[in-house]
Structures are given as structure tokens and as C-alpha cells.
Amino acid sequence: MCYGPEFIANAVQQWLAKVGVNTLYITPGSPWENGYCESFNGSMRDELLNGEIFYTLAEAKILIEAWRRHYNTIRPHSALGYRPPAPEAAMPPWPPSGSASLHLRPAMAQEATMH
């Protein structure tokens, strides 16, 4: 009997087999086989996690969401010719800056106030 992630993985594998798609697996201990995820993880660590201390789960959620919006709508990506992946998704006014916390809407900023 399977629970949780194992159940989902089995269901996805069965669906992929039905539609004729083969899966590629990353060898354990070989993160270089998934460069996109490793690049994202490194960017998130360097640009957000190494510079923040989260005192509450709510604060973490707010700052991570602000960073995600910045990453997808403002931050230039070299693989995309130094353009953001989804600039049309930006909802003005999002001021361009290097700090994700500056991209909070006023209502979000009140929740992010540190104690």
C-alpha cells in the first residue's frame, strides 16, 4: 500500500506510461543532472535565504512570495537575454530594486512587520 508522495509518483508513472512518455531519473547524488532546479535553488539561497532571518511562518511566506514575484517579473535572467521570465505578470507599481521586501503591497507590509 502506498501513501502520500509514493502514491502520487506511482499514479504519475502510470499516466506517463499510458500516454507513451518515458521518464528520466536523476542519479542520487548527482544534482548537476538537473541544472534548472539547481540554478533556482542557488539563486534563492544567495538572493533571499542567506540574507533573511524569518521569525514567524507568516513572515517567511510573505517574504518568499515577494521574492518569487521579483524573480519572475523583474529580475533579469541571463538564459532569457537578461529579461525576466514573466514581465507581463507584474502588477504595477512594483518598484525595481534588489530587495524582495520592497515589493510588498501595503497590506502585506503590515503583516511583515518584524517584532
Residue pairs with C-beta under 8 A, 6 or more apart in sequence:
2 10
13 23
16 22
16 23
26 33
26 34
27 33
31 37
31 38
32 38
43 71
44 67
44 71
47 67
47 71
47 100
48 63
48 64
48 67
48 100
52 63
54 60
54 63
55 114
55 115
58 111
59 111
59 112
59 114
62 104
62 108
62 111
62 112
63 100
63 101
63 112
65 108
66 100
66 101
66 103
66 104
66 108
67 100
69 90
69 94
69 100
69 103
70 94
70 100
70 103
71 84
72 84
72 85
72 86
72 89
73 84
73 86
73 87
73 89
73 90
73 94
74 84
74 87
74 90
74 94
74 96
74 103
75 84
76 82
76 83
76 84
77 83
77 84
77 85
84 90
94 103
95 102
95 103
97 103
101 112
104 112
